[in-house]
Every structure is written in structure tokens, then in C-alpha cells.
Amino acid sequence: MDYLDEEQRRAITMKSSSIALHYKDYDINLIDSPGHMDFCSEVSTAARLSDGGLVLVDAVEGVHIQTHAVLRQSWIEKVTPCLVLNKIDRLICELKLSPMEAYNRLLRIVLEVNGIMSTYKSEKYLSDVDSILAGPSGEVTDENLESIEDDEEDTFQPQKGNVAFVCALDGWGFTITEFANFYASKLGASTFALQKALWGPRYFNPKTKMIVGKKGLGGGSKARPMFVQFVLEPLWQVYHAALEPDGDKGTLEKVIKSFYLSIPPRELQNKDPKILLQAVMSRWLPLSNAVLSMVVKCMPDPISAQSLRISRLLPKREILDKGVDSNVLAEADLVRKSVEACDSSLEAPCIAFVSKMFAVPTKMLPQRAQGEILNNFTEENGTSESEECFLAFARIFSGVLRSGQRVFVLSALYDPLRGEPMLKHVQEAELQSLYLMMGQGLKPVTCARAGNIVAIRGLGQHILKSATLSSTRNCWPFSSMAFQVSPTLRVAIEPSDPADMGALMKGLRLLNRADPFVEVTVSSRGEHVLAAAGEVHLERCIKDLKERFAKVSLEVSPPLVSYKETIEGDLSNTLDDVKLFSSGSDYVEKMTSNGRCTICVKVMKLPPTLTKVLHESSDLLSDIIGGKLGQSAKSLEMHTSSLSENEGLIEVLRKRIVDALESDFSCGHENDKDQAENCKGKWLKLLRRIWALGPRQVGPNILFTPDYKMENDGGTILIHGSPYVSLRLGFADNSSASDTAATSLELTQPLYGEAESLESSLMSGFQLATAAGPLCDEPMWGLAFVVEAYISPSTVQAGDSEPNQLSEQYGLFTGQIMTAVKESCRAAVLQRKPRLVEAMYFCELNTPTEYLGPMYAVLARRRARVLKEEMQEGSPLFTVHAYVPVSESFGFADELRRWTSGASSALLVLSHWEALPEDPFFVPKTEEEREEFGDGSSVLPNTARKLINAVRRRKGLPVEEKVVQHATKQRTLARKV
């Protein structure tokens, strides 16, 4: 299945590939997806098209960070998982475990995986993987092992047959069912009873021929669990007989005769014991039979699966508008019912989902039948796409798909009820060819029914990454796919020869279509920026660009790391911050150029959990708020229908925000509950005054409306603003908004209309400020602002021409306010001890004991923070969890392998954002600081200042640094005569 050169060179899977299998009377579509975290997007695209999933876990290394990721993906997509424990042979050959020790290890792994699934089931799972791994999950004592009873709520239960024990290298595997069928006749027990007894604390009493529990055994009995006695011990005996020099060869002959195995004499007489072992084991317990029989037995068929997954694939939509065409609704409902029933009849509407586009060299496409034109696919510019052809990776959910059929391609934003405005989100396309995917090969087919996975040719110019295919316009698009991480590694790309810029842009377009996860953008400086999930993913993208899509020599910049900017803050003094924020003492004041508007800005740091909720809920906030934050409260009536549709989402988000505040205050004020309640009450009042979020109107920064009690009486007007976001989120109601509007209307000054018109300018200034902070023009993070803008009346008469001169001299008044608000917000941040925030990777390392020293040296050089370290029981490996800054992660895996002679491995996944505690503007002031750091002139830049200077230098911003370090004249040793 791994047919790409890069996959074979690295010995990892990089692309999801499908193969159609026929097992007994069943047709099975198997998709092989990558396990590396850099390619987790391929897992997401495969999970959307699948009804079940095989979750692979290493029996030696146990549950890893990828296991959490794939289990969560299966839970999100409502895919039925089965567990496959691989590399059982390493427990015998490498770790030299006894059958009882191996059983305890396998039991722990099954319990740990079930523990992960139970957290998802109860909907209390944590959003970040490192929090799950940092807890004591999976730590089971020996006493608990003996008292474990069957739990019907567990997802993975070997006695149910949904756990397989395999060794893919030697080609063998089994489930409990195979041994239950074998021992049923020998022990005189039913297969069902044996299947339940062959896992867990069940023992076989040879005297009474009965299966008993722990209590049924005698006090001094040394009986082993039945799984050890009847399953593992025979396996251990076969391995010892084949691999050990003094092994009993009679054991192998006994197995061959007992199971009537047909093994060629050439393999039996081979001097290599490994070949003999593989010959016996692969015929005794064939891997394909074990896995495929488990798939058939434990995973649902397409009809059952689609009825379970319909709520995820096509969520039911409540239509509140009564003016909608009933025929459209009836047909959309018919389509949903057809998908739910997996209707494969000819009359059913044809519905398919394309999860990704993938590029195939045209020469690899099979030859077409006679009479068909080969390679008649053209690009938008009219040139023939002779080298790369894009195929759609699709699953048919309803009806029959035929070659040559015309279908509608629906984007994720399509709405069948809105008619004309939605035409840009729907296209009509002809399916040129259908292929059955056979790994690397493609087999042409004329038609395919619901439940099959096919590759479709002819959609390359209609689909960028994913889409819904439908035979009717009156169909809702499938819900968008959920990706585990976002592309964080960014580099700027340019051709070595400027004349090749056209080829590079064409190659970037092709790469953007071929990879479901890559992002291609143009920065504000005109650079072409490529964003990937990690170093391995980036290397493969660059290689594809150079060799397949662009075919030009490229210059790749060092990685562009994103940072955030915030201020210093502590949970312990939250109440003081809120009081200072509410009072009018600590603020920054600026005036517009014409002197008509005075702006006062106060800033406060948001609680960290609230910041995290706002950051993670940006997509949800975008749906609820609609990206129209500049609208006033009057226009809220126009959106009552959309507000009602999102009522459930609003309630969920509002509860998450309140829970975040409660958790922050309970942690910060554990000993003082009254103070925690006081903080919570003040924050709930503040949440009624949310005017906007930023940057891009959905970021983790809040703009509050000014307090109306602090009205200025000096003949000026305060720009009040509107708590628009609070109204949309349900923290404030329309009555309170109308009351504030009524009090404002009582003002008789003629400036009121002008003040209301300037609200959008003030909010635009806030958006600009939060998008580019004062340290290095990076977005702000977790800050709350109150902007009080007081407008004074103009001193010039209406008939004079001086206002025009003032306008020309200082610019438009709206632009002056925008600039003043932006500069005031940036100055307020600088005044409150600014800090740099950097992204952190969660890192999981596995290393032998003798290489712990070099591994810790590498972590120390990378500014890593070790969370916990523990030794894996029964193995010489240590598992270390640490946080590594993203800026320090480039080349981390290579350096780790170099210093540990390839014995250590590291897994990185984006975890969270963390503020650097160092002050970038630190200057020694006290006597102790001068003794430690020297006077101000000799203090070296700290880490935060170095990072800020590097970003400013890359962006072309001024940097305060010494160009000449030692201003002494250079002396030469040469003596000139």
C-alpha cells in the first residue's frame, strides 16, 4: 500500500490509500491511513468515508499520543472502532516476558484504551492531549487486575471479538474466537462460554473440568488465567521451539499435524529459524482471516452504519422561515432518508462525499476503452494536463454513480433554501471515469453502488479539497470534516530564478489541491507562504513541489514562527485588576490630530481559561456572531431567525464561558470563596458589556463598552458603543440595550449623531491594534480593553471654509479616531508590562536508560520543560513528557537521533500557547540585580528580547541593537615597509 518513493525510504505511511477486498461473501473497502502526527489530516479524510476503524497499538510501547488522536477522530465521526494489538512477538523475543507478564501488559493496554473511550462517552474528555497523558491514566495495581470483572460499557472487550492480537511481521494474528472454537470440542464446553472465559480472571480446574473464578480456586493454587494457559503458553512454546537452539522441534510437528497445516518441505528444511517460524505461524493463525473476520463480525454494514452516523454526516436542520418552498424541503428530506437507509436502488438520489483530491501521474491511469478520448481533461488556461491528473477520493452514500453522469458539486456553504445567492456554491460537472482503487493500481468501472469507495476523474477543476456530490440541487451539503491540529509550520517560498515564478504559482495551486491539509497564502509583504503540519509534512510538500508540480529550483526560508502578545497577570490578584479596570485611575490618554476627540484606554488580562475557550471557539463564534460585529443593536431584529437557529450553540458556548470563569476563580482563590464569588459577580457584569472581539472579530481579545456612569459633563459626548456580542451570546437582553439607548437619546447635543456614526471607526481601531501588537506586530492574546472616546464640538462655524482645510491637514476624522485608538491600545499594553506568548508542542519521548543523559541535554538546549518521566514496566525504555517551544522544535528529532545514536524517538503535537515570564525590557535596578546581571549597558538580551528582535528583523521593523560591539581599530600583524 505504501507505493510512494518517500514512503518506502522513510518506512512510514504518508498518504491514505484504498484497496477493495473480497472476503467470503463480503466486499470490504480497506483504507490504509498514516500514523504519524504530521499526517493526521489523512486520518480525518479516511474516517469520514469509513464505517469502522482498526486502531493499531504497539504491544511494547503501549498507548501513544497518536492513539488518543485516532480514538478521538473515530468518536467525532461516529466510526465503530476495533482494537489491534501488534508486535506480540517482541514480548517473546526482545523483552523475554513470561506468558503471565505478557498477559498483564496486554490487559493494561486494553484497560487504558477503554479508559480513553469512556472519557469520550461521558463527554468529559479534555480538548488537549497532553492533559490526558499527564494524568495517572492506565496505572492499574496488581490487586485491581485480579478483581476486574466484565464491564459491558467497555468499548473494547476481547471476549466480544473486537480485539485482535497480531504480529504483522510474521503474518499471524488471532482473536479469542479462534481459540474458543478450537478448545470447545477438547474441553467439552460451549464456544460462547469459552469465549467469555478466555479473557479476565477465569481459571480452568483440571480436576472438576470446570471454569471457575478466583474464589473457586484453592488457597495455595498456582493456576493461571485461561488466556495464559490456553492461548499464550502454546504461542510461547512454538516460538521457543523454532528460535531457541535447544528448542523441541516436536512441538512444531505437533502443531502442523494437529491443525493439518500444508507447509512446503523447502520451508520446513530451511536453516533460517525465522522463515520456519513464519511458515508455521502464518498458516496456523493467518493474519488476514483474523482481521477480516473481526471486521465482518464487529463492524456494521453500510446500511446500519449510515443510520448511526446520519446525525454527524447530515445534521437535521430546523427551518423556522415559513416562506420556504415545500417541494425543496420534501426533496431534501427524501435525500436525507436515502442516505440514512443507504438506498442503492436506481431510483434513489445519488449522493457522494469527496473527502480529498489526490494527484496521480497520467501515465499510471489505465487505458480507456475503444472510442473514448484519452486525456481530454483541460485546465482553465486551456493547456492539457499531460503529467498530473487529479482524482476525487469519494464514498457513495446513496444511489448509483455512473461514468459520464452529470452531478451537482455542492460546497460546504451551500443552502438549497436560499436560491439565487447560493449559485456560486454549486457547480455542475460530468464524471469522466470511475475507478476502483487497488492500492497503487486503478481498475475502471462503469458504475458503483452506495457503500463503495471510488476514485472519480473529471472533478479537478470543480473541487479544491472536499465537496458533496448530488444528483439534485435540493440537497444539504455534508458537514465539514474535523481536523485534530492546524498547520503551524510556515515557510516562505520563492523560485531560485525569478523567471520561474509562473511555474511556482501553478505548482502551489496544484499542491494546495492535492494535499487536504496544506495552506498556501500570500503574506502582507508579498511572500508566498506554505503552511504544513510539521517538519516531515513540510519536507514532503517541498519535494512534491520541486519534482512533481512546479519542477523548478526553490529557495525556502527559515520557518516563520507565530507569536502572540499579552501583558503580565496573575490569578491571585484578579479582583484588584477588575477594580482598576472599572475605576478611572490607570489609563492611557491620547488625542486626535485636530484635538476634537480625546481617547482613554484601559487594559486588563483575561483569565487564561476564558482566553482558551474564546480561541478554541472561534469557528462557533463566527457562526453565531456572523462576522457582522459593526452592526448596531437596532439591526438585531433582522437576525432573529438565525439567532433562533443557533440557540442551542449559543447556550453551549455561554455555559463554557461561565464554567471557564468559575474554574479560573476557584483555582486562584482556593482559600477565599467569598473573594472568588465577588470576582465572578464582577465578571458576569462585564460580560453584559462585550462590544466586539478581536482580531478578525472572533479572536481571544474583548472590547467592552464604556461605563455609562462615568459620563463626562464638560460639554463632550462619549461614544457609547453597543453590547452587540453580549446580545448575540445571551449575556444581555434587548431591554437593557434599549434602556441605554434611551438614556443616550435624552442627550440634546447635536454631537450625538456624529458620535454614533464614529462607533465603527473606534471598533476598527481596536481590530487593528489587536491584530498587530507593540512588541513585534504579532496578534494580541487574552486582553480586555475599555476605550472611552470623548468628542468635543467643533469651534469653527458651518459657513467657514476652515473645516475643509483642517480635513486636508489632518485627514478624515474617522481615520484620525481609528489611528488614535490603535496607538492608545498599543501604548496601554506597553504600560502594563508586556510579555511575549509562544506556541508549545507537547512532546512524548521514548529512550533507553543509557541515553537519558544525552536526551535531557537536548531538551535543555531547546528550552523544554519536563512534565513527568516514568519507566515502562517490563521494558528498558523511559517515557518522558515535556513541553517544547515551537520555535525550538526545528531539527529537534534529527538532533535527538544524532545524540542518542538513533535509540530515542519523539512525537510532537501542538498543545497550547504559553507566555514567556521574562521581561523583554528588563534593566537591573536594585543592588542585587546589578550584582547578578551587571549594569544596564552590559546586560545581554534575554530570550524574549532575542525572539522579538528576530521577528522585527524579519518584518523589516527597527531593532535597537549595537552594530559595533568593540569600537577599537583593527591591528594587523603585517609590517608594511
Secondary structure, DSSP 8 states (H G I E B T S, - for coil): ---SHHHHHHTS--S-EEEEEEETTEEEEEEE---SGGGHHHHHHHHHH-SEEEEEEETTTBS-HHHHHHHHHHHHTT-EEEEEEE-HHHHHHTS---HHHHHHHHHHHHHHHHHHHHHHHTT---SSHHHHHHS-TT---HHHHHT----TT-S--GGGT-EEEEETTTTEEE-HHHHHHHHHHHHT--HHHHHHHTSSS-EEETTTTEEE-GGGS-TT-----HHIIIIIHHHHHHHHHHHSTT--HHHHHHHHHHTT----HHHHT-S-HHHHHHHHHHHHSBHHHHHHHHHHHHS--HHHHHHHHHHHHS-------TTS-HHHHHHHHHHHHHHHHT--STTS--EEEEEEEEEEEGGGS----TTS-TT--B-TTS-B--SEEEEEEEEEEESEEETT-EEEEE-TT--TTS-GGGGGGEEEEE--EEEEEETTEEEEESEEETT-EEEEES-TTT-SS-EEEESSSS---------SS---EEEEEEESSGGGHHHHHHHHHHHHHH-SS-EEEE-TTS-EEEEESSHHHHHHHHHHIIIIIS-S-EEE-S-B--EEEEE---GGGHHHHHHHHHSSSS-EEEE-TTSSEEEEEEEEE--HHHHHHHHHTHHHHHHHHTT-TTS-GGGGGGGHHHHHHTHHHHHHHHHHHHHHHHHHHHHHTSS-HHHHHHHHHHHHHHGGGEEEEESTTTSSEEEE---GGG---SS-EE-----HHHHHHTSS-HHHHHHHHHHHHT---THHHHHHHTHHHHHHHHHHHHHS-TTTS--B-SEEEEEEEEE---SS-TTSSHHHHHHHHH--HHHHHHHHHHHHHHHHHHHT-EEEEEEEEEEEEEEEGGGHHHHHHHHHHTT-EEEEEEE-TTSSEEEEEEEEEGGG-TTHHHHHHHHTTT--EEEEEEEEEEE--S-TT----SHHHHHHH-SGGG----HHHHHHHHHHHHHT------S-S-------S----
